[in-house]
């Protein structure tokens, strides 16, 4: 027979040190940190058990319909087995045992043992299929979420914290796993067992059964009372865990800044405030569960006691046979024992529902532009790029580009210059179709990018962006991101063309060197070189360089400038330029100011014109040349 299940384990209490540190933190600082963690996804009103969400979750089982249906069949069998076992005990006692028929009793006991064995076999396969179905659903959910995230525009990732997405992929989907493989089928087994037990009880003695029916409103009242309280408590606990995850991800990513500004104690105190809040919310959920489940179990035992009194009174007065009363008590035990189990499953269902709500909120977030399925591919590009009346804003009402008109002929190098925030990187983002313009058009060889598939465009672009991002793996692994079919020989030839092969061979394992997470095993200059090489191996028609040589010393920069001159020949390139050496090699310099093109021309023409570019040049010369990281005794021309 089933026994009561305790509430899910929760932290018993926050440590005294953590509590005191959290409470000692300035209130405004604690609230500030919490607001940062929540601003990308505000709390929603909690929807407890939502059948619409449940149907969406259950839809993930459709590819495994045969396994799911077999599981439901086993659940039905399992629901019948436990009451039948109880009934069989009474039948054996009142039958062959009462008749003192040894042979019949032996056969009945053997049959009962076979039934018990069959029951355990059914339990084994029910549990096994439930685990397999849960794992399959979790695999599909994580695969779909990851695929969806990779198709989302940059705007989504700017506004959504990484820790939140990690929470969706891990804790939220794990909560759904419990619902799929445990809550649904365990609850169905127990509800089925209770239904069969009630039917047998009604058949055994309908008067006592009416006493049981009279007790149902008490259980229902308890469930209704705790329904919203438990749902809200679990929602707050999971939301607080998401804040902890988001803040931890940010803290680890920014650990150098934290240590550089000696903020370990301050940030540690703020983080302790968050985990204290998480523990407090967990404690709140645990208190509700610790009240709800024992009350359910107490009421079940109390009602059994009522049955003993009522049934015993009737048995003493000959209104019911003792055999029937014993059988009825066994069945009543089967009816009441699953109630705490169902209460625990209810708690888990609420947790899963909260996770499903947040998961589908991400999956339902559509890209900023329409579905690209069916859009034509960009033909092999010659490289003529035209910006015509382009306006753009990352956030509504805050434009960053105003009517940009720009033409790059095939093979031209365009240098984009201007103060920080003038719109240089935004032009590259639009050309790579990481964002769409709010007005105007961008064309490549006359093909509007808005009506062209992003994949076909980016297959012809070489990107070297400001972040110099590298994935865990070797140098070769990262270089092949742009061209998976590139051989080792082709990569070495490209590195030789860049005049950086000797620098890469000098790494501990050459091109096979592990770069570490985000490339942290390499210096900034080495990461920049790998990104250059990655773009060149892709053999693009259009190259986008964002502050392309900002991380290398003067000697390396000179080598890269010469190599780029050879490798960019015949390719259209847009360079966010900060150095005079880069600008001098450009076919045309485009000067941006507050999102507007204010000047265009060659380096010499713009200096002679004495306009905005000349003013920038004079500012730079007044500041003087800046020393370069890693260059011993070497100074570079100033940045622009």
MOHUSUL-V324245 format. One line per field, one symbol per residue. ss: DSSP state (A for helix, B for strand, O for the rest). psi: psi as a letter, one per 40 degrees, with the letter a starting at -180 (. if undefined). burial: I if it has 16 or more other ideal C-beta (glycine too) atoms within 10 Angstrom, else O. A space follows every 10 residues. Layout:
BEGIN
ss=???
psi=???
burial=???
END
This chain:
BEGIN
ss=OOOOOOOOOO OOOOOAAAAA AAAAOOAAAA AAAAAAAAOO OOOOOOOOOO AAAAAAAAAA AAAAAAAAAA AAAAAAAAAA AAAAAAAAAA AAAAAAAAAO OAAAAAAAAA AAAAAAAAAA AAAAAAAAAA AAAAAAAAAA AAAAAAAAAA AOOAAAAAAO OAAAAAAAAA AAAAAAAAAA AAAAAAAAAA AAAAAAAAAA AAAAOAAAAA AAAAAAAAAA AAAAAAAAAA AAAAAAAAAA AAAAAAAAAA AAAOAAAAAA OOOAAAAAAA AAAAAAAAAA AAAAAAAAAA AAAAAAAAAA AAAAAAAAAA AAAAAAOOOO OAAAAAAAAA AAAAAAAAAA AAAAAAAAAA AAAAAAAAAA AAAOOOOOOO OOOOOBOOOO OOOOBBBBBB BBBBBOOBBB BBBBBBBBOO OOBBBBBOOO OOOAAAAAAA AOOOOOOOBB BBBBOOBBAA ABOAAAAAOO BBBBOOOOOO OOOBAAAAAO OOOOOOOAAA AAAAAAAAOO AAAAAOOOOA AAOBOOAAAO OOOAAAAAAA AAAAAAAOOO OBBBBBOOOO OOOAAAAAAA AAAAAAAOOO OBBBBBOOBA AAAAOOOBBB BBBOOBBBBB BOAAAAAAAO OAAAAAAAAA AAAOOOBOOO OOOOBOOOBO
psi=iiiihiihhi hdiiiddddd ddddihdddd ddddddeede giiihhhbhh ddddddddde edefdddddd dddddddddd dddddddddd dddebdddef hddddddddd dddddddddd dddddddddd dddddddddd ddddddddde eiidddddeh iddddddddc dddddddddd ecdddddddd dddddddddd ddddhddddd ddddeddddd dddddecddd dddddddddd dddddddddd dddfdddddd efeddddddd dddddddddd ddddddddde dddddddddd dddddddddd ddddddeeei iddddddddd dddddddedd dddddddddd dddddddddd dddehiidii heheiiihih idehhhhhfh iihdhhegie hhfhhhhhih eihhhhiiih eeeddddddd defdiiieia ihihfehhdd fihdddddee ihhgiddfhi ihaiddddde degdehiddd dddddddefe dddddeidfb eehheiheee eiiddddddd dddddddefi dhhhhhfdfe eiiddddddd dddddddehe ihihhhheid ddddeidhhh hihfeihdii aidddddddf bddddddddd dddiihihhe hhehiiiii.
burial=OIOIIOIIOI OOOIOOOIIO IIOOIOOOOI OOIIOOIIOO IOOOOIOIOO OOIIOOIOOI IOOIOOOIOO IOOIIOIIII IIIIIIIIOI IIOIOIOOOO OOOOIOOIOO OOOOOOOOIO OIIOOIIOII OOIIOIIIOO IOOOIOOIIO OIIOOIOOOI IOIIIIIIIO IIIOIIIIII IIIIIIIIII OIIIOIIIOI IOOIIOOIIO IIOOIOOOIO OIOOOIOOOI IIIIIIIIII IIIIIIIOII IOOOOOOIOO OOOOOOIOII IIIIIIIIII IIIIIIOIIO IIIOIIIOII OOIIOOIOOO IOOIIOOOOI OOIIIIIIII IIIIIIIIII IIIIIIIIII IIIIIIIIII OIOOOOOOOO OOOOIOOIOO IOIIIIIOOI OIIOOOOOII IIOIOIOIOO IIIIIIIIOO OIIIIIIIII IIIIIIIOOI OIIIOOIOIO OIIIOIIIII IIIIIOOIOI OOOIIIIIII IIIOOIOOOO IIOIIOOIII IOIIOOIOOO IOIOIOOOIO IIOOIIIIII IIIIIIIIOI IIIIIIIIII IIIIOIIIII IOIIOOIIOO IIIIIIIIII IIIOIIOIII IIIOIOIOII IOIOOIOOOO OIIOOIIOOI OOOOOOOIOO IOOOOIIIOI
END
